[in-house]
Amino acid sequence: MAKEKLPVIPFELQPKSADFDFDIDRALAGVVGLKAIVPENAFTAKTLGTERMGHGVVIRQTGLVLTMGYLVVEAETIWLRTIDGRTIQGHTLAFDQETGFGLVQAMSSLDLPVLPFGESRTVEPGDRVIVAGAGGRELALAAQVVARQEFAGYWEYLLDEAFYTARAHPFWGGAAVIDEGGKLIGLASLQVEQGQRGKKNSTSLNMVVPIDIVKPSLGDLVKYGRPNRPARPWLGLYATELGERIVIAGVADGGPAEKAGIDTGDILLAIEDERPKSLADLWRRIWSLGPAGVEVSVLVEREGRIVATKIRSADRLAFTRAPVLH
């Protein structure tokens, strides 16, 4: 893995020791760079690409690294880069579709500090945090929590309560979010806009996946590679809100929705004869019907016609390549 130099965070935006009551440099040493190579024929290659780069956090002395799952799902090769310039091979250990987290196991000793878990449930707007990519202070940003709220993703993803930080880290994927006590409280997953993009009053934020949601299933992820619970029903929909309407923005190739005849541009009217009030409500209604495999009745509007169909849901992970240990 060749070292790919990212532009540094300006010095005035980097965290200062006087503002935090822990050894910042030691904590930042526990953040590693990550590069994943995915086969071109992988299920997620079209949407997520075949070369993915981001960050991960060392959470156990055994070399266990927590990252965002979209970086490592279906990866056949993973390289981890340490703060002292070493490159170490890893492999995907687990991917949790519900939380969005992934685990990577280093294949040899990382010999790096472990970032202990904090309590994301206690995070409040106004709290100071560090959003840290791999590379020490030059890739670390002093930020502040600005909001806690629900997040609904177009790819059948929902967080009951994500939190958001500003300024936004420009290289956010898997970046560690560290609280004032030096503990890991989440990973940055996305950059989102507050206000209208391009306008003077718009602000870029990082959406952070809270660490508390992975704690109950971490043991299962290490042992089984996935949570030890029934898989949620997955339809293979990409949906978005346009005003008060929910519009199908796309369907996964070969997924349940495509097989059932759902088309891009369809306006979703009802699930099981009930109109979803929002994207979050849509996902909750589908998941409430039972585990993966349950049949879902869907009503859509297409070019002025009402079309009713049934979608046989699936386990999303059944469509992806299982991790292979080289």
N, C-alpha and C positions, 0 to 999 in steps of 0.2 A: 504494500500500500504506500504509494508515493505521498509524501506530505503535501497536502494542498492548502496553501496559506490563505486564510480568510482575512479580509480587511479587519483591522483592529477597532475596538470600541474607543472613541476619543477619551483621552485621559480624564477629562472633567466629568465624564459620565460613568467612569469605573468606580467600583465600591472603594470606600476609604476605611481604613482600620478604625478610625475614631468613631465611626457610625455603627459598628457592629461589635458585639461582645464575644468574639471567638476568633480563632486563627483562620483568617480568610484564605490565605495561600494554601494551608493544609486542606481545607474543605474543597477548594477548587481543584486540587490535585486528584480528587476522586471522580472528576468528570472526564470522560474519554471521548475521543472522536470515533465515529463509526462509519464504515463504508460497506454497503451490501450489494452484491451482484446477484441478479435474479434472471433465470432463463427467459428467453424471448417468448417461449410457449407457455409461460406461467399464467395462471388465471388473472393475476393482478398486474401483469406487465403492461397491459394497455392503459390502465388508469393510473398506476403509480410509477411506471417506468422500470427499467431493468438495472439502472445504477442509482442507488439511493444513498444520500449522505446526511449525517446528523450527529447526534450526541447520545451518550448513555451515562449512567451513574453506577458506580460500584456500590453494591448494597450488602455484599458478604465477602469475607476474606477468601472464600473459595474461588473468587473470580466471577461471581454472578453479577450481571449488569442489567439494570432496568432501563428500558428505552420505550419509545413509542412503537407500537406494533406495526404500523404502516411502513416503517423503515425496514423491517426484517422478515415480514411474512413472505414465505416461499423463497427466501434467499438460499442460494447454494454455496455462496462464499461470503464470509464476513471477516472484516479486518477491524481491529481496535487499535487506536493510536493513543499512547499515554503522553502525559505532559512532558516527560523527559525524552520523548522522541522515539520510543520503542514501538514496534508494530507487532501485534500479537493476533493470531487467528482465533476466531470464535465460531460458535454455531448457534443457530436459533434453537432455544430450548422450549419456548412457549409463546403463544399469541392468544390474547383474550379479546375477542370481538366486542364483548359488552363494555369493558372498561376502556379499551383501546391500548392497553399496555402490552409490551412484549418483553421477553427475557432472553438474554444472550449469555452463554457460558464461555468464558475464555478458556482456550485450550492449553495454556501454560500460565505460570504465575504472573499476575499483574503487579503485585507488590505495591499497592496503592492504598491510601486511606479509604475507609468505608464511610459513606455519608449516612448517619443514622436517620431513621424516619421520625418526622415530627407529627403534629396533629393538625391536619388541614381543616378539620371542623371548627377550629378556633380562629381561623384566619378572618380578619375583618378589613373592610375598606380603610385605608389610611396606614396599614402596616407596611413597614419598610421590608423589602426583600432584595435578594440578589438573583438575577436570572443569568445563569452561567453556561456558556458553551465550553467546549474543550479548548484549552489553551491558556489557562490562568487568568490573571486580571485583564489581559488585553482582549479577552473574549467574554468578559463578565460585565454586566450592566447593573448599576444601582437603580432600582425601580420601586414602585409602590403599588399595592393592591388598590384597585379603584372600584371593583364591583364583585358581587357574588350573585349569580343567577343561573337559571336553567340554560342549557345549550342543546339545540337540536341540529344534528348534521343531516345533510341531504342523503347520505349513504346508509340510512337505517341505523342511526347512532344517536344516543341521547344521554346526557348527564343531567341528573336532577339539580345539581348545584356545582357548576364550574366556578372558578374565579378568574379574574382578569387583571392584568398588570400593565402599567405604563411607566416609562417609555417602553415601546415594544423592542424586543431583541430582534435584530435583523436576520439572525441565523437560528431560528427558534426550534427546529425539529428535535425534540428530545432534550432540550436544554434544561438543566436543573433549576428549580426554584427553591431557594434556601431562605429560611426565616432568620429573624434577628438573633436566634440562639444557635445558628449553625446547623439546623436540621432540614432534611429534605421534606418539603410539603407538597410537591407536585412536579410535573414535567410540562414544559410548554409544548403545545401541540399545533397551534395555528396562529396566524396573524389575522386579526379581524379589524374592521373599520367601525369606529363609533361616529355616527353622523354620516353625511354624504361624502363619498370618496371624491377627492380633488377639491373640495370646498375648504375655505379657510378654517372653518370650525370643526373639520373632521380630525379624528385622532386615531392613530394606530395602536392597537392593544394586542397583547398575547393572551390567548385563551389557554388556561392551565388546567390540566386534568389532576384533580386532587389525589394525594397519596392515600388517603384513608380508604378509598374504594378498592384498592388492590390488596389491602392487608388480609381480609378474610379468606381470599383464594390463593395467596402466595404459596402456601405449602402444596396445594394441588397443582399449581402451575409448574412448580419445580419437579414434582413427582410424576405427573401425568402429561404435562405439556399443554393442558387446558383446564379450566375449572371443572370440578367434579359435580356438575349439575346439568340438567337437561338443557340442550341448546335452544335458544330462542328461534321462533319461526323467521325465516329470511325469505324475502320475495325477489330480491335483485332489482329493487327500484332505486332510482335517483329522483328525488322529488324536491320541489321548491315552492315557497309561498309567493304568490303574485296577488297583492291585495288580500282579499278574503278567499281567494281560490288556491287550491293545491294542484300544481301542474306537474306532470311527469316530464322531467328534464332528460331522462334516458333510462335505459334498462341494461342490466348486465348481460353480456353475450352468453347465451345458453342457460341463463338463469330461469327461475320459475315464472317470473312475469313475462319474459319474452316468449317462453313456451306457451303461455296462456293467451298470447295475442295482444298484450298491452303495448301501446306505441308511444314513442316520444311525442309530446304535445297533448296527450290525453289530459283532460281535466278530471281529477278524482272527485267523485260526488259522494260516495258512501263506502263504508266497510261494514259488512253485516247489517245493511240497511240503516246505519247511523252515520251522519255526516261528521267527519273529523273537524274540530274547531281550529286546529293548528297542526304544524308538522309534528310537534311533540305529542299531541293528542293522537295523531295518526299512528305513530310508532307504538304508543302505549296500547291502543286498541288492538293492533295486530298481535302484540306480544301477550295480551291478556287471553287470547283464544286457546292457548295451549302450547306445547313444545313444538319444535321443528317437525314438519310432516303434516301439521294440521292444514285443513283446507280453508281458504279465506275467500269469502264472497265479496266481489268488488264491482262497483258501478262507476262507469266513466262516461264523460261526454266527449265525443269525437266528431268534429266537423258538423256540429248541430244534431248528431244522433246520440241516443242513449244506448250504451253497450253494457250488458251485464256478463260477467264471467266469473269463473272460480279459479283460484291460483292454489296449486298444491305447494305449500311452503317447503323449505329445505333447511338443512344445517349449512351455513355458509362455509364452514371449514372443510366440508366434504368436497368443495369445488377447488380447494387449494392443494398444492403439493406439500406433503408432509416433510418436516425437516429431516435432512440426511446428515448423519455424522461422518465426516470424512476422516 
